[in-house]
């Protein structure tokens, strides 16, 4: 499929219906920036809104995927071509994902083997390599789904991290003999996981307005900075607030304001 051709076709059909990008976006419940990406060939409409989009543009899905009007006698043949093209694209993407996952797994396995060999050569038995082994396995379990499934694997990775991080810290505290590793690490990990899940949901809901999502994320980071500092001060007696924290907060606030301002500016420009 030719995304440039499809994008021009969407733009042409939109103009035929007398709609601006902003008007079409509003009817679909998405951002006008997403419509702009379609029309410039930088992305394709999600399958979940294709039928609604086609209804608004007075075309069918087959014409959308072909990037042109289709005569009735050629409809069946072109429909088959589009289905074959979609199938081929999915197969190619899956093939590359499998290859990347295998390569990544081999690299992780080599890393584990090197650590074990070095540890056995130096200590005569597994010691510090067990810590490295656990960290690498956690990294593999979290990263492999994202390589294999792409964006769909992010949720699997998040769930895996949420389940495994606390047991890993507990085992790490046993291996190192330092109870504070689990006591402090578990609390901080739970706070970090809360932030990650909030960001995951935020960017999922605002996937067509990434600047706004980034701005809100920076703003959310401000109160969480105070929470992290407060918890650390109670657990290890660190200072509650210092000059570096103040600088961090100023940077976060500036980034939040900048991203939100740019988002508003882009939407206003598109509306005009």
C-alpha positions as CSV (number, residue, x, y, z in Angstrom):
1,X,0.0,0.0,0.0
2,X,1.2,3.5,-0.9
3,X,0.7,5.7,2.2
4,X,1.4,8.9,0.3
5,X,-1.3,8.0,-2.2
6,X,-3.7,7.0,0.5
7,X,-3.0,10.3,2.4
8,X,-3.7,12.4,-0.7
9,X,-6.9,10.5,-1.3
10,X,-8.1,11.1,2.3
11,X,-7.3,14.8,1.9
12,X,-9.2,14.9,-1.5
13,X,-12.3,13.2,-0.1
14,X,-12.2,15.4,3.0
15,X,-12.2,18.5,0.9
16,X,-15.1,17.1,-1.3
17,X,-17.1,16.8,1.9
18,X,-16.3,20.4,2.8
19,X,-14.5,19.5,6.0
20,X,-11.3,20.9,7.6
21,X,-8.8,18.6,9.3
22,X,-10.0,19.9,12.6
23,X,-13.7,19.2,11.7
24,X,-12.9,15.6,10.6
25,X,-10.8,15.1,13.7
26,X,-13.6,16.3,16.0
27,X,-16.1,13.9,14.4
28,X,-13.7,11.0,14.9
29,X,-12.8,12.0,18.4
30,X,-9.1,12.3,17.6
31,X,-6.6,15.2,17.1
32,X,-6.2,17.1,13.9
33,X,-2.6,16.3,14.1
34,X,-3.4,12.6,13.5
35,X,-5.4,13.6,10.4
36,X,-2.5,15.7,9.2
37,X,-0.2,12.6,9.6
38,X,-2.6,10.5,7.5
39,X,-2.8,13.1,4.7
40,X,1.0,13.5,4.5
41,X,1.6,9.7,4.4
42,X,3.4,9.6,7.8
43,X,0.8,7.1,9.3
44,X,-2.3,5.2,8.6
45,X,-5.7,5.4,10.3
46,X,-6.2,2.8,13.1
47,X,-8.4,-0.1,12.1
48,X,-10.8,0.8,14.9
49,X,-11.9,4.0,13.2
50,X,-11.6,3.1,9.5
51,X,-15.3,2.3,9.1
52,X,-16.3,5.6,10.7
53,X,-13.7,7.5,8.7
54,X,-15.0,5.9,5.4
55,X,-18.5,6.8,6.3
56,X,-17.6,10.4,6.8
57,X,-15.7,10.5,3.5
58,X,-18.4,8.6,1.6
59,X,-16.0,5.9,0.5
60,X,-15.4,2.2,1.5
61,X,-12.5,0.6,3.2
62,X,-11.3,-1.0,0.0
63,X,-11.1,2.4,-1.6
64,X,-9.3,3.9,1.4
65,X,-6.6,1.2,1.3
66,X,-6.3,1.6,-2.4
67,X,-6.0,5.4,-2.3
68,X,-8.5,5.8,-5.2
69,X,-12.1,5.3,-6.3
70,X,-12.8,1.8,-7.4
71,X,-15.2,0.8,-10.3
72,X,-17.7,-1.9,-9.4
73,X,-16.2,-4.5,-11.8
74,X,-12.7,-4.1,-10.4
75,X,-13.8,-4.1,-6.7
76,X,-13.3,-7.8,-6.0
77,X,-9.9,-8.0,-7.5
78,X,-8.6,-5.0,-5.7
79,X,-10.1,-6.2,-2.4
80,X,-8.1,-9.4,-2.8
81,X,-4.9,-7.4,-3.6
82,X,-5.4,-5.2,-0.5
83,X,-5.9,-8.3,1.7
84,X,-2.8,-10.0,0.3
85,X,-0.8,-6.8,0.9
86,X,-1.9,-6.4,4.5
87,X,-1.1,-10.1,5.1
88,X,2.3,-9.7,3.6
89,X,3.0,-6.6,5.6
90,X,2.0,-8.4,8.9
91,X,4.2,-11.4,8.0
92,X,7.2,-9.2,7.3
93,X,6.9,-7.3,10.5
94,X,6.5,-10.5,12.5
95,X,9.5,-12.1,10.8
96,X,11.7,-9.1,11.7
97,X,10.4,-9.1,15.3
98,X,11.2,-12.8,15.6
99,X,14.8,-12.2,14.3
100,X,15.3,-9.3,16.7
101,X,14.0,-11.3,19.6
102,X,16.3,-14.2,18.9
103,X,19.4,-11.9,18.5
104,X,18.5,-10.1,21.7
105,X,18.1,-13.4,23.6
106,X,21.4,-14.7,22.3
107,X,23.2,-11.5,23.5
108,X,21.6,-11.9,26.9
109,X,22.6,-15.5,27.1
110,X,26.2,-14.7,26.1
111,X,26.2,-12.0,28.9
112,X,25.0,-14.5,31.5
113,X,27.6,-17.1,30.3
114,X,30.5,-14.6,30.5
115,X,29.5,-13.5,34.0
116,X,29.2,-17.0,35.3
117,X,32.6,-18.0,33.8
118,X,34.3,-15.0,35.2
119,X,32.7,-15.5,38.6
120,X,33.6,-19.2,38.7
121,X,37.2,-18.5,37.6
122,X,37.6,-15.9,40.4
123,X,35.6,-17.2,43.3
124,X,35.3,-20.9,42.5
125,X,31.5,-20.7,42.8
126,X,28.6,-18.5,41.8
127,X,28.5,-15.3,43.9
128,X,28.1,-11.9,42.4
129,X,27.1,-13.5,39.0
130,X,23.8,-14.5,40.5
131,X,22.9,-10.9,41.0
132,X,23.8,-10.2,37.4
133,X,21.9,-13.3,36.2
134,X,18.7,-12.1,38.0
135,X,19.1,-8.5,36.5
136,X,19.6,-9.8,33.0
137,X,16.6,-12.2,33.2
138,X,14.4,-9.4,34.5
139,X,15.6,-7.2,31.6
140,X,14.9,-10.0,29.1
141,X,11.4,-10.7,30.4
142,X,10.5,-7.0,30.3
143,X,12.2,-6.2,27.0
144,X,11.5,-9.3,24.8
145,X,7.7,-8.8,24.6
146,X,8.2,-5.2,23.3
147,X,10.5,-6.5,20.6
148,X,8.3,-9.4,19.7
149,X,4.9,-7.7,19.7
150,X,5.9,-4.0,19.2
151,X,3.6,-1.5,20.9
152,X,1.2,-4.3,21.9
153,X,4.0,-5.8,24.0
154,X,4.4,-2.7,26.2
155,X,1.5,-3.8,28.4
156,X,2.9,-7.3,28.8
157,X,6.3,-5.8,29.7
158,X,4.6,-3.5,32.3
159,X,2.8,-6.4,33.9
160,X,5.9,-8.6,33.9
161,X,7.9,-5.8,35.6
162,X,5.1,-5.2,38.2
163,X,5.1,-8.9,39.1
164,X,8.8,-9.6,39.2
165,X,10.5,-6.5,40.6
166,X,9.5,-7.1,44.3
167,X,10.6,-10.8,44.3
168,X,13.8,-9.8,42.6
169,X,14.6,-7.2,45.2
170,X,13.9,-9.7,48.0
171,X,16.3,-12.3,46.5
172,X,18.8,-9.5,45.9
173,X,18.6,-8.5,49.6
174,X,19.3,-12.2,50.5
175,X,22.2,-12.5,48.2
176,X,23.8,-9.3,49.4
177,X,22.9,-9.7,53.0
178,X,21.7,-6.1,53.1
179,X,18.0,-5.9,54.3
180,X,17.8,-2.3,53.3
181,X,17.9,-3.3,49.6
182,X,14.5,-4.8,50.0
183,X,13.1,-2.4,52.5
184,X,14.0,0.7,50.6
185,X,13.9,-0.8,47.1
186,X,10.4,-2.3,47.4
187,X,8.9,1.0,48.5
188,X,10.6,3.0,45.8
189,X,9.8,0.4,43.2
190,X,6.1,0.6,44.0
191,X,6.2,4.4,43.7
192,X,8.0,4.1,40.4
193,X,5.6,1.5,39.1
194,X,2.7,3.8,40.0
195,X,4.3,6.5,37.9
196,X,5.0,4.2,35.0
197,X,1.4,2.9,34.9
198,X,0.0,6.5,35.1
199,X,2.3,7.4,32.1
200,X,1.2,4.3,30.2
201,X,-2.5,5.1,30.6
202,X,-1.9,8.8,29.9
203,X,0.0,8.2,26.6
204,X,-2.5,5.5,25.7
205,X,-5.4,7.9,26.1
206,X,-3.6,10.8,24.4
207,X,-1.8,8.8,21.7
208,X,-2.7,11.4,19.1
209,X,-1.6,14.4,21.2
210,X,1.8,13.4,22.3
211,X,2.9,16.9,23.2
212,X,-0.1,17.3,25.6
213,X,0.6,13.9,27.1
214,X,4.3,14.8,27.6
215,X,3.3,18.1,29.2
216,X,0.9,16.4,31.6
217,X,3.6,13.8,32.3
218,X,6.1,16.5,33.3
219,X,3.5,18.1,35.5
220,X,2.7,14.8,37.2
221,X,6.4,14.3,37.9
222,X,6.4,17.5,40.1
223,X,4.3,16.1,43.0
224,X,5.9,12.7,42.7
225,X,9.3,14.3,43.2
226,X,8.1,15.6,46.6
227,X,6.7,12.1,47.4
228,X,9.9,10.3,46.4
229,X,12.0,12.8,48.5
230,X,9.7,12.5,51.5
231,X,9.7,8.6,51.4
232,X,13.5,8.6,51.1
233,X,13.9,11.0,54.0
234,X,11.9,8.7,56.2
235,X,13.6,5.5,55.0
236,X,17.3,6.5,54.9
237,X,17.3,10.0,56.5
238,X,18.2,11.9,53.4
239,X,17.4,15.6,53.1
240,X,13.8,16.4,52.1
241,X,14.7,19.2,49.7
242,X,17.9,20.7,48.3
243,X,19.1,23.0,45.5
244,X,19.2,20.1,43.0
245,X,15.6,19.2,43.8
246,X,14.6,22.8,43.2
247,X,16.4,22.9,39.9
248,X,14.7,19.6,38.9
249,X,11.3,21.0,39.7
250,X,11.9,24.2,37.7
251,X,13.0,22.1,34.7
252,X,9.9,19.8,35.0
253,X,7.6,22.8,35.2
254,X,9.2,24.6,32.3
255,X,9.0,21.4,30.2
256,X,5.3,20.9,31.1
257,X,4.4,24.5,30.2
258,X,6.4,24.3,26.9
259,X,4.8,21.1,25.8
260,X,1.2,22.2,26.6
261,X,1.8,25.6,25.0
262,X,3.1,23.9,21.8
263,X,0.1,21.6,21.8
264,X,-2.4,24.5,22.1
265,X,-0.5,26.4,19.4
266,X,-0.6,23.5,17.0
267,X,-4.4,22.9,17.5
268,X,-5.1,26.6,17.1
269,X,-3.1,26.7,13.9
270,X,-4.9,23.7,12.5
271,X,-8.3,25.2,13.3
272,X,-7.4,28.3,11.3
